[in-house]
């Protein structure tokens, strides 16, 4: 390809595009692109950092380079080191930032000693250096990231407290029963779980955290605090360049921003009003953009009778999490796990194996499900859901939860 393609961001989406196309990839982190999904395994000591490296891109990555400004008229990206990188097509894959909650004792970007987000490999390595058996660690946030961090810290021998403001753990993905089973699993590992509690502040001494204060006045002693309160799309670069930004950088079905020469993919992008924030959609968007750019380079826009450009129409993404260790637990969730009136629900529970499987069917469509402990049926279920096809009339709903997913 003769088109100069510059990608800002070396995360999942940017790295995938760089594997497909010859691009100039500007990575802000000093590390080669890595699989962020496996950070908890690095923290727990199950993987060395080099194990989670992503496949090599087609061109060398410029590491430790932070883009600070886009000149849309000149089509250049200015970097913090003063260098300018010209582009014909620019792809923003800037990812997301951890949300810092509004707590007493937490002001600005400078965090007290012992307080850390859990978003990057550097975050992970810093935490790993701090945590020793017996260290008192408090994780703020009981979503997917917080549960993963708490499990990893417990594997290191820390005394872990997991706090969740909502009613249950991973409430965005799991129904009440699956969440209760997850809580039992975490507590069996020695993690102290507090739900429906709001953290109001941090106590410090000599610039280091000493405790976490709850809104009800309860105080949790802490030597390490992990902030796992969600993420927010990184949009500052796009916003300052005058691109359309809502929650994320607004893109169309060709993954274009409001500037036709600039695309956005991954956690920073908002398509049809939705920001996914998951690895699956990031990979799918990167692949869709690679196909689009390859198709454009192969067929000039002026050609008569050329095939329509590939389009991205959204992703039906499945959340999957493996809590490894001596007593591993697998879980998967997709779609709507909470039924509406009139929906059909099938669920199977095996308390002896901490296994729970449930699907929700609306009319003749599978609309959601959750599996915990036994994921043998997840492949067939995911295919049925992602394909959004009518379920066969002759297949009893119970077959959806068999190990072949009712495919026989």
N, C-alpha and C positions, 0 to 999 in steps of 0.2 A: 504494500500500500504506500502511495506517495503522500497521502494526506498526513499532516503532522497532528498526531493525537496526543494530548497531554492529559494525564490523569492525576488529580489531586486526591491523595489518600491511599494508603497501602493496606487497608483492611480487607475484609472478605470480598467485597464487591470489586474494589480496585484491583486487587491481586488476580481475581478471576479474569477480568478483562485483559490484564497484562499477560495472562497465559494464552489467551486466544489471539491477541493482536500485537503487532510491534508498536509499543507506545513509550512515551517518556513518563515514568511513574515517579511522582514526588511523594515520598513517605516521610511523615513528620517524626515518627519514632525511629530510634537508632537501630532497631532490630529488623531483620528481614521479615516479610509478611508471615504471619502465623495464624493458627486456627484459634480464634478467641473462645470458641465453644469449650475448648479443653483447658482453659486457664485454671479451673478448680482442680483438675487432675495434677497440674504442675504445682499448685499450692499444697496439695495433699502429699506430694512427693512421689506420686505414681508415675509421672513422666518427667523427663528432663526437658528444659526449654527447647532444645534443638529438635526434639521428637515432634513438636506440634507445628514445625515450620511448614508452610504451604509449598506446593510445587513451584519450581523456579519459573519466573516470568520469561518471556521471549527476549527481552532486553534488560540490562542491569537496572536495578532500582536505585534512585538517588535517595539515600537514607539520611535522616536527620535534617530534612529540608522542609521548612514551614512556609507555605504560601500565605502572603499577607495582603495581596491586592490583585484584582483583575482589571485590566484595561481593555474593555470590550471593543473600543474603537481601534486600538492598535493590535488587538488580539494577542496580548501578552499576559503572563502571570509573573508578578513580582514576588520574589522570595525574601525571607528575613535576612539572608546574607547579602542582599543587594542585587543578586543576579536576576535577569529577565529571561523567561522561557516563552518563545513564540508558539502559537498554535493555530491550526486550521479548525480543529474541533477540540473543545475542552470538556472533560468529564469530571464532574464534582462527585467524589466518593468520600466525603469528609466525615462520614460516620456520625457518632453522637457523643455527647458529654454526659458524665454521671450527674444526676440531680443532687444538689447539695441542699438538704432540708433547712428551713428557717429556724434554727435552734439558737437559744442563748449560748454564747460562748463559741459560736461558729460564724465568723464574719469574713467576707471576702474570700479570695482564692487561697490565702495562706491558712492551712489547717494546723490545729494544735498537734504537737508531737504525739504519735500513737493513733491518730485519726487518719484513715485512709479510705479512698474509694476502691472499688474492685472492678476495674475496667480494662487495664492494660497489663502487659507482661511485666512492666516495671512495678506496677501496683502489687502484682502477685509476688515478685521476687522480694520486694520490700517487706511484705507481710510475712513471707516465709522466713526471712532473717530475724524478724521480731518474735515470732511465736515459738515458745518452748513448752514442754509439759508443765501444766499447772498455771500457765498464764491465763488471766481472766479476760476473755474477749466478748464483746457485745456486738452483735450484728443488727443493724437497723434496717428493716425491710424484709418481709417474709415472702417475696415473690420468688421467681425462678432463680435469680441471681443470688438473693440472700440465702435461700435454702442450700444452694451449691456451695457458697462460701462457708456457711455454718458447718456443713458436713465435712468440708476439707479441713477447717480449723480443728474440729473434733478429732479428726484422724491424726493430727499433729500432737494431740494430747492436751489441747487447751480446754479450759473450763468455759464452755460457750453458752451464751444467752442469746436467743433469737427473738427479736421483738417485731411484732406486726400490728400496724394500726387497724387493719381490717379484721373481719370476723374469723378468717381462717387463712391458712397458708396457701399460697399460689391460687388465690381466689379467682384470678382471671382465666385460669386454665382448668381447674379441677372443681368438681361438684363437692357437696358437703361431706359425703361418705369417703371419697378418695382423699380429700384433704385431712380428714380425721385419721385415716390409715397412715398418711404421710407423717402426721404429727406423732403418732405412736412410734413410727420408725425412728424419727429424729430423737425422741425422748429415750428410746431404748439405747441409742448411741451416746447418751449422756448430755444431749443438748437440752437446755432449759428453754421452753417455748412460752412466750407471752403473746397472746392475741388480744385484739381490742384494747390495745394500750398505745398511748401517744407519747412519744419522746418529746420533751419540752426543752431540754438543755444539756450542756456538757459542763462538768466541773473540771477545773484545771489547777495545777500547782507547778509553778516555775515553767509555764508554757507547755506542760505535758498533761494529757487527759488523765483524770483519776476516777471519774464516775460519770454515769449517764442518769439524768433526772427524768422521771416520768411525770406526766401531767397530774396524776393522782397523788404526787408527793413521794412515791416510792423511789429509792435510789439504788442503782445497780453499780457496784464497784467495777472498774474497767481499767485495764492497762493498755488494751487495744480496742479500738472501735472501728468497725467496717461499715461504710455507708453503701447500702444497696437499695437505694430508694428510687430506682428507675433511671432512665436515660432521656435525654432531650436532643433532638437533631441539631447537628452543628451547621448553622445557617448563616453565621456572621459574614463569611466571605461572600456568599451569594447576595445577602441583603445589602451589603455595602456596595456591591456592583450594580445594584438596581434591579436585580432579578425578582420575579414574583415569589414571595414566601408566605406561606400560611403557618401551619405547624412545622412542616418541612418545606423543602424547595419544591415548588409546584412543577410537575412534569406531565406531559401528555402521553398518548399511547406509543409514541416513538421515543419516549424517555427524554424529550427535549424540554428545556426550561422556556421561559418567555423570550430568551435569546436563541434563535435557531442554530447558532454555532456552539451552544453550550448544552450539555446533557447532565443529568444527575441520576445516580443509582445508589442503592443500599439504604442504610439507616437515615441518611440526611434527606432522602427523597419522599415526596408525597404524591401519590398517584390516585386519582379519583377520590380525593379526600381522605386517603388512608396512608398512614406511616406504619410500616410493618415492624421494623426494629428486630428482625430475626435473620438468621443466616440463610435459610431456604429462599425467601424472596430476594435477598441480596444477590445470590448466585443466579437466580432465574432472570433478574433484571440485567445482570452483567452479560449473560448469555444472549438475551434478547437484543441488547445493544450491539454486541459483537456481530450477531447475524445481520442486523440492520446496516451497520457500517460496511460489512463485507459485501452485502447486496448492492449498496450504493457504489462501491468502488468497482464492482463487476459490471454494473449496468448504468451508464450515464443517464442523468435525469431526462435528457432530451430524446432518449431512445423510444421508438414507437413500439407499443405492445409489450413493454416490460412488465414483469410480475409485480404486484403490489408489494410495497415494503413490509418486512416483518413488523408485527405490532405486539406490544405488551398489553395484555388485558387484565392483569392482576394475578395474584397468587393465592391459592388455597393452601395455607401452610399448617403443617403439623408440628407441634411442640413435643420434643422428646428429650428426656433427661435420664442419665444413668448416675445414680449415687453409688459409686464403687466402694471397695474396701472389703473387710472381712464379712460383712453382711450387706451385700449389694441390693439395691432396689432400683428397678427400671420403671419408668412411667412415660406415658404418651397421652396427648390430648389433642383433639381437633374439633373445629366447628363449635356448635352450640351443645354444651354438655348439660345445660339446664333446659328441660322440656317446657314447651308451651301447652296450654290446654288443648287437648285433642291429639297430641303427639303420642306415638307408641314408644314405649321404653322397655328394653330388655337388659337385665343386669344379672351377673353371676358373681357370687362371692365365695371365696375359699379362705376362711379365717386361719386355717392351719398353715397356709403358705403365704399369707398376706397378699392374696391375689384378688383383684377386683376388676371386672370388665362390665362396661355399660355402653349401649348405643341408643341414640335417639333417632327415630324415623318419623318424618312428616310426610303424610301421603305415601308416595312410592319412592321417596328420596331419603337417603341417609344424610342427616344434617349435623351429626356430631357424635362424639364418643370420648370415653376416657378409659384407659387401661393402666393398671398398676400391678406390678409384680410379675405378671405373665403377659408378655407381648407377642406371643406366637401368632395371634390373629391380626396384628397391627398392619402388616403389609397389604393384605387383602382389603381390610377396612379402609385404609388410606386410599387405595386405588378406587374403591367404590365411591368414596366421598369426593376425591379430587376430580373424578370423571363426571360427577353430578349426573349420573345416568339412572334411569328408573330401575328399581330393584325387581328381579323376576317374581312374578306372582306366585310361582310354585314353591319358592324357598321360604320356609318358616323363619320368623325373625330370629329364633334361637340359633339358626345356622350362621348368622352374622358373627356370633361369638365363638364358634368352633375354630380350631386351629387352622383350617383352610379358608376361614372367612366365608364359608358358604359357596365356594367356587366349584365344588364337585357336584 
